[in-house]
Amino acid sequence: MEPEKNDELNYLDGLLGDGAKTQVDIDVDEYELQLPPWYDDEKYKRAQKYFKQNFFAMFVAKLCGLLVILAVPSIVNVLVYTKQSSTAVTAYRRYVGTIMHTLNWYYEELLPGTPSWKSITYVRRGHVAVSKRSNAKLAGRIVSQKDMAVTQFGFMGYAVLGYNKLGIVYNKEDMEALVHFWRVIGYMIGIQDRYNLCTNNLASTEERMKQVQEHILKPALIARSENFEKMSKALIEGLWCFNPFLDYDAFLFLTARLTGIPGYHYWTEEHPSPGCETKYDNFGRYSRFILYYLLIVHEVWIKSTLFRWYLNSQMILSRFLITYFPFLAIFKFGIGDSYVRILK
């Protein structure tokens, strides 16, 4: 049975109101993971195929999404408390683990006993455990329904709203399938339907995403804190071992540009007025090069099917290496910290 149609204009009020006070879960010790009643296997598998077609572009979308949610105080404060991602090595282990979980969802069938099912169970229990510890130690600082919805944006929001700037091949049916995929994932990790960023309708989902981007993420990224700087730099430095072309200034610029923050424009036609200043004016040469490379790749070269296949194949290779032979991590952190295993 489908949930009742929400008034999308009130979504943000509910998210910032009761959603910010409602813990994602109270106790899942006796909870049995199950598919939502509106699950559509055809759409779910279509989304998996769509991801594989756009692996590189969607990975960058997710990376920018991870950066932007670190600007949200309620999220970054809990992460600081856990002490699991504030240094390069801990961030490497945390976010490589996150990548592995996500790739399980995109590549494996969603059935009881599969790696995907076990992964979702693990993630849901982990959120509850962190929320309980944080609430006990920091009085009221929980992992809320609002935090989960904002984090959900981090995983797929830019892929939906910024597909043209990322070079994601657009097809309405494919995008609807992607929204269904993340609606299912959101439901299964404990997001209530009224707070779930994804609905049964692409237009209403886009409206919810725009509200979250405009009223939560954009102000947070403009007024970013010291915790954001520390945690986001650790993220980029850690994931450098997954992709050595990561650069903090370039990816922060790309993220802010996707979010629509003034001053983060690049092409001449984007400039609000001739000769206006842009945030990359003070970048070093390497950051300028990486930014230019990213924009050319995502907005020009990736339109070629052959080049898109090449980029996607590089991501597949990176996944293989980070799993079986993470030589960059071994060089940077040593053997003991370089191998990340989930679902032990």
C-alpha positions as CSV (number, residue, x, y, z in Angstrom):
1,M,0.0,0.0,0.0
2,E,1.4,3.4,-1.0
3,P,1.8,6.1,1.6
4,E,-0.6,9.0,1.4
5,K,0.5,11.8,-0.9
6,N,2.3,14.4,1.2
7,D,2.0,18.1,0.6
8,E,5.5,18.7,-0.7
9,L,5.4,22.3,0.5
10,N,5.2,21.0,4.1
11,Y,8.0,18.4,3.7
12,L,10.8,20.7,4.8
13,D,8.8,21.9,7.9
14,G,8.2,18.3,8.9
15,L,11.8,17.3,8.3
16,L,13.2,20.3,10.4
17,G,10.5,19.9,13.0
18,D,9.6,16.4,14.2
19,G,12.1,14.8,11.8
20,A,15.0,16.4,13.7
21,K,13.7,15.1,17.0
22,T,12.8,11.6,15.9
23,Q,15.5,9.0,16.2
24,V,16.1,6.8,13.2
25,D,15.3,3.7,15.2
26,I,14.9,2.9,18.9
27,D,15.9,-0.8,18.9
28,V,16.4,-3.2,16.0
29,D,17.5,-6.3,18.0
30,E,14.3,-8.0,17.2
31,Y,13.6,-6.2,13.9
32,E,13.3,-8.4,10.9
33,L,14.5,-6.6,7.7
34,Q,11.9,-6.8,5.0
35,L,11.1,-5.3,1.6
36,P,8.6,-2.4,1.5
37,P,5.1,-3.4,0.3
38,W,5.6,-1.1,-2.8
39,Y,8.9,-2.7,-3.9
40,D,9.2,-3.1,-7.7
41,D,11.9,-5.6,-8.6
42,E,12.0,-4.5,-12.3
43,K,12.7,-0.8,-11.3
44,Y,15.2,-1.8,-8.7
45,K,17.2,-3.9,-11.2
46,R,16.9,-1.2,-13.8
47,A,18.5,1.3,-11.4
48,Q,21.4,-1.1,-10.8
49,K,21.9,-1.3,-14.6
50,Y,21.7,2.5,-14.8
51,F,24.4,2.9,-12.1
52,K,26.7,0.6,-14.0
53,Q,26.2,2.7,-17.2
54,N,27.2,5.8,-15.2
55,F,29.6,4.4,-12.6
56,F,32.2,7.1,-12.8
57,A,29.8,10.1,-12.9
58,M,27.7,8.7,-10.1
59,F,30.8,8.0,-8.0
60,V,31.8,11.7,-8.3
61,A,28.2,12.7,-7.5
62,K,28.4,10.6,-4.3
63,L,31.8,12.0,-3.4
64,C,30.4,15.5,-3.6
65,G,27.4,14.4,-1.7
66,L,29.6,13.1,1.1
67,L,31.4,16.4,1.2
68,V,28.3,18.5,1.4
69,I,26.6,16.6,4.3
70,L,29.8,17.1,6.4
71,A,28.8,20.8,6.4
72,V,25.5,19.9,8.3
73,P,26.3,20.4,12.1
74,S,24.0,17.7,13.4
75,I,25.7,15.1,11.1
76,V,29.4,16.2,11.4
77,N,29.1,16.5,15.2
78,V,28.1,12.9,15.5
79,L,30.9,11.9,13.2
80,V,33.4,13.8,15.2
81,Y,32.1,12.0,18.3
82,T,32.7,8.6,16.8
83,K,36.3,9.4,16.0
84,Q,36.1,7.1,13.0
85,S,36.7,9.6,10.2
86,S,38.6,12.6,11.5
87,T,42.1,11.6,10.2
88,A,43.2,10.4,6.8
89,V,43.6,6.8,7.8
90,T,40.3,6.5,9.8
91,A,38.5,8.4,7.0
92,Y,40.0,6.0,4.4
93,R,38.7,3.0,6.3
94,R,35.3,4.5,7.0
95,Y,34.6,5.8,3.5
96,V,36.1,2.8,1.6
97,G,33.8,0.7,3.8
98,T,30.9,3.0,2.8
99,I,31.8,2.6,-0.9
100,M,31.9,-1.2,-0.5
101,H,28.4,-1.2,1.1
102,T,27.0,0.9,-1.6
103,L,28.5,-1.2,-4.4
104,N,26.9,-4.2,-2.7
105,W,23.5,-2.6,-3.1
106,Y,24.1,-1.7,-6.7
107,Y,25.6,-5.0,-7.7
108,E,23.9,-7.7,-5.7
109,E,20.3,-9.0,-5.6
110,L,18.2,-7.7,-2.8
111,L,17.2,-11.0,-1.2
112,P,17.5,-12.4,2.4
113,G,21.0,-13.8,2.9
114,T,22.7,-12.0,0.0
115,P,25.6,-9.6,0.6
116,S,23.3,-6.7,-0.2
117,W,20.7,-7.8,2.5
118,K,23.4,-8.4,5.1
119,S,25.0,-5.0,4.3
120,I,21.7,-3.1,4.8
121,T,21.2,-4.9,8.1
122,Y,24.7,-4.0,9.2
123,V,24.3,-0.3,8.3
124,R,20.9,0.0,10.0
125,R,22.2,-1.6,13.2
126,G,25.2,0.6,13.1
127,H,23.2,3.8,12.9
128,V,21.1,2.8,15.9
129,A,24.3,1.9,17.9
130,V,25.9,5.3,17.1
131,S,22.7,7.2,17.9
132,K,22.4,5.5,21.3
133,R,26.0,6.2,22.3
134,S,25.9,9.7,21.1
135,N,22.6,10.4,22.9
136,A,24.0,9.0,26.1
137,K,27.3,10.9,26.0
138,L,26.2,14.1,24.3
139,A,22.6,14.6,25.7
140,G,20.1,14.6,22.9
141,R,22.6,14.4,20.0
142,I,21.0,11.5,18.0
143,V,21.0,10.2,14.5
144,S,17.6,11.6,13.5
145,Q,15.2,11.0,10.6
146,K,16.3,14.4,9.3
147,D,19.9,13.4,9.3
148,M,19.1,10.2,7.5
149,A,17.2,12.0,4.8
150,V,20.0,14.5,4.3
151,T,22.5,11.7,4.2
152,Q,20.2,10.0,1.6
153,F,20.6,13.2,-0.5
154,G,24.4,12.8,-0.2
155,F,24.2,9.4,-1.9
156,M,22.0,10.3,-4.8
157,G,20.8,13.9,-4.7
158,Y,23.4,15.4,-7.1
159,A,22.8,12.5,-9.5
160,V,19.2,13.6,-9.8
161,L,19.4,17.3,-9.7
162,G,22.9,17.8,-11.3
163,Y,23.0,15.0,-13.9
164,N,23.7,17.5,-16.7
165,K,26.8,18.9,-14.9
166,L,28.0,15.4,-14.1
167,G,27.5,13.9,-17.5
168,I,25.0,11.3,-16.3
169,V,23.1,9.9,-19.3
170,Y,19.5,11.1,-18.7
171,N,16.4,9.1,-19.3
172,K,13.3,9.7,-17.3
173,E,12.5,6.0,-16.8
174,D,16.0,5.3,-15.6
175,M,15.9,8.3,-13.2
176,E,12.6,7.1,-11.9
177,A,14.2,3.7,-11.3
178,L,17.1,5.3,-9.5
179,V,14.6,7.2,-7.2
180,H,12.8,3.9,-6.5
181,F,16.1,2.2,-5.7
182,W,16.9,4.8,-3.1
183,R,13.4,5.0,-1.8
184,V,13.7,1.2,-1.1
185,I,17.2,1.6,0.5
186,G,15.9,4.5,2.6
187,Y,12.9,2.5,3.8
188,M,15.1,-0.5,4.7
189,I,17.6,1.5,6.7
190,G,14.8,3.0,8.8
191,I,13.7,6.3,7.1
192,Q,9.9,6.7,7.6
193,D,8.0,7.4,4.4
194,R,7.0,10.9,5.4
195,Y,10.7,11.8,5.7
196,N,12.1,9.7,2.9
197,L,13.6,12.0,0.3
198,C,12.4,9.7,-2.4
199,T,8.7,9.2,-3.2
200,N,6.7,7.2,-5.8
201,N,6.9,10.2,-8.1
202,L,10.0,11.8,-9.8
203,A,8.6,15.4,-9.7
204,S,7.8,15.3,-6.0
205,T,11.2,13.7,-5.2
206,E,12.9,16.5,-7.1
207,E,10.9,19.0,-5.1
208,R,12.0,17.5,-1.8
209,M,15.6,17.4,-2.9
210,K,15.5,21.0,-4.0
211,Q,14.1,22.0,-0.6
212,V,16.8,20.1,1.2
213,Q,19.5,21.5,-1.0
214,E,18.3,25.1,-0.8
215,H,17.4,25.3,2.9
216,I,19.7,22.9,4.6
217,L,22.8,22.1,2.5
218,K,23.4,25.4,0.8
219,P,23.4,27.5,4.0
220,A,25.5,24.9,5.8
221,L,28.1,24.9,3.0
222,I,28.3,28.7,2.9
223,A,28.8,28.8,6.7
224,R,31.0,25.8,7.0
225,S,32.7,25.2,10.3
226,E,36.2,24.1,11.4
227,N,34.8,20.6,11.9
228,F,33.8,20.6,8.2
229,E,37.2,21.6,7.1
230,K,38.9,19.0,9.2
231,M,36.6,16.1,8.3
232,S,36.3,17.0,4.6
233,K,40.0,17.2,4.1
234,A,40.4,13.9,5.9
235,L,37.8,12.4,3.5
236,I,39.7,13.6,0.4
237,E,43.1,12.6,1.7
238,G,41.8,9.2,2.7
239,L,40.0,8.5,-0.5
240,W,43.0,9.6,-2.5
241,C,44.0,5.9,-2.2
242,F,40.9,5.0,-4.1
243,N,41.3,7.7,-6.7
244,P,44.7,9.6,-6.8
245,F,43.2,12.5,-8.8
246,L,41.2,13.8,-5.8
247,D,42.0,17.3,-4.7
248,Y,40.3,19.1,-1.9
249,D,40.0,22.6,-3.4
250,A,38.8,21.2,-6.8
251,F,36.2,18.9,-5.3
252,L,34.9,21.5,-2.8
253,F,34.5,23.9,-5.8
254,L,32.7,21.2,-7.8
255,T,30.4,20.5,-4.8
256,A,29.6,24.1,-4.2
257,R,28.9,24.6,-8.0
258,L,26.5,21.7,-7.9
259,T,24.8,23.2,-4.9
260,G,24.4,26.6,-6.6
261,I,26.5,28.7,-4.3
262,P,27.4,32.2,-5.7
263,G,31.0,32.6,-6.8
264,Y,31.4,28.9,-7.7
265,H,30.9,29.4,-11.5
266,Y,33.4,28.4,-14.2
267,W,32.4,28.8,-17.8
268,T,32.0,32.2,-19.3
269,E,28.2,31.8,-19.7
270,E,27.8,31.0,-16.0
271,H,29.4,34.3,-14.8
272,P,26.7,36.6,-13.4
273,S,28.6,39.6,-14.9
274,P,31.6,40.2,-17.1
275,G,34.9,40.2,-15.1
276,C,33.3,39.0,-11.9
277,E,35.5,37.1,-9.4
278,T,35.2,33.3,-9.0
279,K,36.4,31.2,-6.2
280,Y,39.1,29.4,-8.2
281,D,41.0,32.6,-8.8
282,N,43.3,31.8,-5.8
283,F,43.8,28.1,-6.5
284,G,47.2,26.7,-7.0
285,R,48.1,25.3,-10.4
286,Y,47.5,21.6,-9.5
287,S,44.0,22.4,-8.1
288,R,43.2,24.5,-11.2
289,F,44.3,21.6,-13.4
290,I,42.2,19.0,-11.5
291,L,39.1,21.3,-11.6
292,Y,39.5,21.9,-15.3
293,Y,40.0,18.2,-15.9
294,L,36.9,17.3,-14.0
295,L,34.7,19.8,-15.8
296,I,36.0,18.8,-19.2
297,V,35.5,15.1,-18.4
298,H,32.0,15.5,-17.0
299,E,30.6,18.0,-19.4
300,V,32.4,17.3,-22.7
301,W,34.4,14.0,-23.0
302,I,31.9,11.8,-21.1
303,K,29.3,12.4,-23.8
304,S,31.3,9.9,-25.9
305,T,30.1,6.4,-25.2
306,L,33.6,5.0,-25.7
307,F,35.1,7.5,-23.2
308,R,32.3,6.9,-20.7
309,W,33.1,3.1,-21.0
310,Y,36.8,3.8,-20.3
311,L,36.0,5.9,-17.2
312,N,33.6,3.3,-15.9
313,S,36.2,0.5,-16.5
314,Q,38.7,2.5,-14.4
315,M,36.2,2.6,-11.5
316,I,35.8,-1.2,-11.8
317,L,39.6,-1.5,-11.7
318,S,39.8,0.8,-8.7
319,R,37.2,-1.3,-6.9
320,F,39.2,-4.5,-7.6
321,L,42.5,-2.9,-6.4
322,I,41.1,-1.4,-3.2
323,T,39.7,-4.8,-2.3
324,Y,42.6,-7.1,-3.2
325,F,45.7,-5.0,-3.7
326,P,45.3,-1.5,-2.2
327,F,48.9,-0.5,-3.1
328,L,48.4,3.3,-2.6
329,A,46.9,2.7,0.9
330,I,49.7,0.2,1.7
331,F,52.2,3.0,0.7
332,K,50.4,5.6,2.7
333,F,49.1,3.8,5.8
334,G,50.8,0.4,5.9
335,I,49.4,-3.1,5.3
336,G,47.5,-3.3,8.6
337,D,45.2,-0.4,7.8
338,S,45.0,-0.7,4.0
339,Y,42.7,-3.7,3.8
340,V,39.1,-2.9,4.5
341,R,36.6,-5.7,5.1
342,I,32.9,-5.3,5.7
343,L,30.4,-7.9,6.9
344,K,32.9,-9.8,9.0
